[in-house]
Amino acid sequence: MSFKLISIKDVPKSKLKKFDCGTEVLNEFLSRYSLKNDTLGIGRTFVAFDDKDEVVGYFTLATAQVVYEDIPDEYRGKLPKYPIPSLRIARLAVGKNLQGNGIGKWLLAQAFIKIVHVAEITGLYFIIVDAKETSKSFYEHYGFIKFKDKELSYFLTVETVRKAMEG
Ligand SMILES: CC(C)(COP(=O)(O)OP(=O)(O)OC[C@H]1O[C@@H](n2cnc3c(N)ncnc32)[C@H](O)[C@@H]1OP(=O)(O)O)[C@@H](O)C(=O)NCCC(=O)NCCS
């Protein structure tokens, strides 16, 4: 399997309507709102295509902040008590008929590569994700940790990911 990742700005609109990951809000975001958010500069969406030029999945990144109270005690370390700069994987989805083939893993790896690059030029501590009931086991599989008193909000530190990428 080989995929290419393209910014939403460069994707023809007609390609987006067919995408179905089984979760309507995620389908609708891609076809209706992802380009608007990108144009506004509030969320960057990247779309993955297969070798037949069909959309297989996408993810959206946006900056975020994590408040001290949400951080589990063992991860507070020497962090200051003001909001911690973070990056949110705001959405990540794979076409319904293609799920379970490693595309989610590939998309997550592509998101991590971009996030680690961003962290080279600005302060970035947590990678956060608001999972869905259907995807929480996917994120847990990759070591994402639950925020304090939150059911579906997870994090990894950028440092953990950077070290894992270095092997
Ligand atoms: C969740 C989702 C992104 C996973 O993508 P995927 O392509 O099906 O996952 P992959 O095939 O890459 O699986 C990667 C690994 O995660 C594991 N996994 C654990 N829980 C999983 C779950 N709920 N769904 C898929 N994989 C899961 C797989 O077993 C696999 O492990 P392995 O590499 O050790 O074999 C995809 O199923 C999806 O788009 N679901 C609907 C939309 C959604 O809920 N998105 C998340 C909202 S932020």
The ligand as a Tripos MOL2 file, in Angstrom:
@<TRIPOS>MOLECULE
LIG
   48    50     1     0     0
SMALL
NO_CHARGES

@<TRIPOS>ATOM
      1 C1        -10.1790    4.5970   14.4210 C.3       1 LIG1
      2 C2         -9.6090    4.5490   13.0010 C.3       1 LIG1
      3 C3         -9.0210    5.9070   12.6280 C.3       1 LIG1
      4 C4         -8.5100    3.4820   12.9440 C.3       1 LIG1
      5 O1         -7.9780    3.3920   11.6250 O.3       1 LIG1
      6 P1         -7.7090    1.9710   10.9350 P.3       1 LIG1
      7 O2         -7.0990    2.1860    9.6060 O.co2     1 LIG1
      8 O3         -8.9590    1.1640   10.9980 O.co2     1 LIG1
      9 O4         -6.6410    1.3460   11.9640 O.3       1 LIG1
     10 P2         -5.3370    0.5030   11.5990 P.3       1 LIG1
     11 O5         -5.7180   -0.6070   10.6690 O.co2     1 LIG1
     12 O6         -4.2560    1.4010   11.1790 O.co2     1 LIG1
     13 O7         -5.0140   -0.1220   13.0310 O.3       1 LIG1
     14 C5         -3.8320    0.1990   13.6910 C.3       1 LIG1
     15 C6         -3.7340   -0.6040   14.9670 C.3       1 LIG1
     16 O8         -4.7100   -0.1830   15.9300 O.3       1 LIG1
     17 C7         -5.3730   -1.3280   16.4840 C.3       1 LIG1
     18 N1         -6.6950   -0.9520   16.9680 N.ar      1 LIG1
     19 C8         -7.1020   -0.9660   18.2440 C.ar      1 LIG1
     20 N2         -8.3280   -0.5090   18.3610 N.ar      1 LIG1
     21 C9         -8.7500   -0.1780   17.1620 C.ar      1 LIG1
     22 C10        -9.9650    0.3830   16.6810 C.ar      1 LIG1
     23 N3        -11.0040    0.7030   17.4540 N.pl3     1 LIG1
     24 N4        -10.0380    0.5840   15.3700 N.ar      1 LIG1
     25 C11        -9.0070    0.2690   14.5850 C.ar      1 LIG1
     26 N5         -7.8420   -0.2390   15.0090 N.ar      1 LIG1
     27 C12        -7.7190   -0.4600   16.2950 C.ar      1 LIG1
     28 C13        -5.3370   -2.3260   15.3510 C.3       1 LIG1
     29 O9         -5.4760   -3.6320   15.8440 O.3       1 LIG1
     30 C14        -3.9490   -2.0970   14.7710 C.3       1 LIG1
     31 O10        -2.9760   -2.7510   15.5500 O.3       1 LIG1
     32 P3         -1.6480   -3.4560   14.9190 P.3       1 LIG1
     33 O11        -0.9510   -2.3920   14.1050 O.co2     1 LIG1
     34 O12        -0.8790   -3.8700   16.1130 O.co2     1 LIG1
     35 O13        -2.1650   -4.5670   14.1020 O.co2     1 LIG1
     36 C15       -10.7020    4.1490   11.9700 C.3       1 LIG1
     37 O14       -11.2340    2.9050   12.3340 O.3       1 LIG1
     38 C16       -11.8240    5.1670   11.8150 C.2       1 LIG1
     39 O15       -11.7040    6.0620   10.9930 O.2       1 LIG1
     40 N6        -12.9300    5.0160   12.5530 N.am      1 LIG1
     41 C17       -14.0850    5.8950   12.4050 C.3       1 LIG1
     42 C18       -13.8100    7.3500   12.6800 C.3       1 LIG1
     43 C19       -13.3140    7.6280   14.0760 C.2       1 LIG1
     44 O16       -13.8640    7.1440   15.0650 O.2       1 LIG1
     45 N7        -12.2290    8.4450   14.1500 N.am      1 LIG1
     46 C20       -11.6100    8.8850   15.3800 C.3       1 LIG1
     47 C21       -12.1840   10.1790   15.8440 C.3       1 LIG1
     48 S1        -10.9120   11.2950   16.3070 S.3       1 LIG1
@<TRIPOS>BOND
     1     1     2 1
     2     2     3 1
     3     2     4 1
     4     2    36 1
     5     4     5 1
     6     5     6 1
     7     6     7 2
     8     6     8 1
     9     6     9 1
    10     9    10 1
    11    10    11 2
    12    10    12 1
    13    10    13 1
    14    13    14 1
    15    14    15 1
    16    15    16 1
    17    15    30 1
    18    16    17 1
    19    17    18 1
    20    17    28 1
    21    18    19 ar
    22    18    27 ar
    23    19    20 ar
    24    20    21 ar
    25    21    22 ar
    26    21    27 ar
    27    22    23 1
    28    22    24 ar
    29    24    25 ar
    30    25    26 ar
    31    26    27 ar
    32    28    29 1
    33    28    30 1
    34    30    31 1
    35    31    32 1
    36    32    33 2
    37    32    34 1
    38    32    35 1
    39    36    37 1
    40    36    38 1
    41    38    39 2
    42    38    40 1
    43    40    41 1
    44    41    42 1
    45    42    43 1
    46    43    44 2
    47    43    45 1
    48    45    46 1
    49    46    47 1
    50    47    48 1
@<TRIPOS>SUBSTRUCTURE
     1 LIG1         1 GROUP 0 **** ****
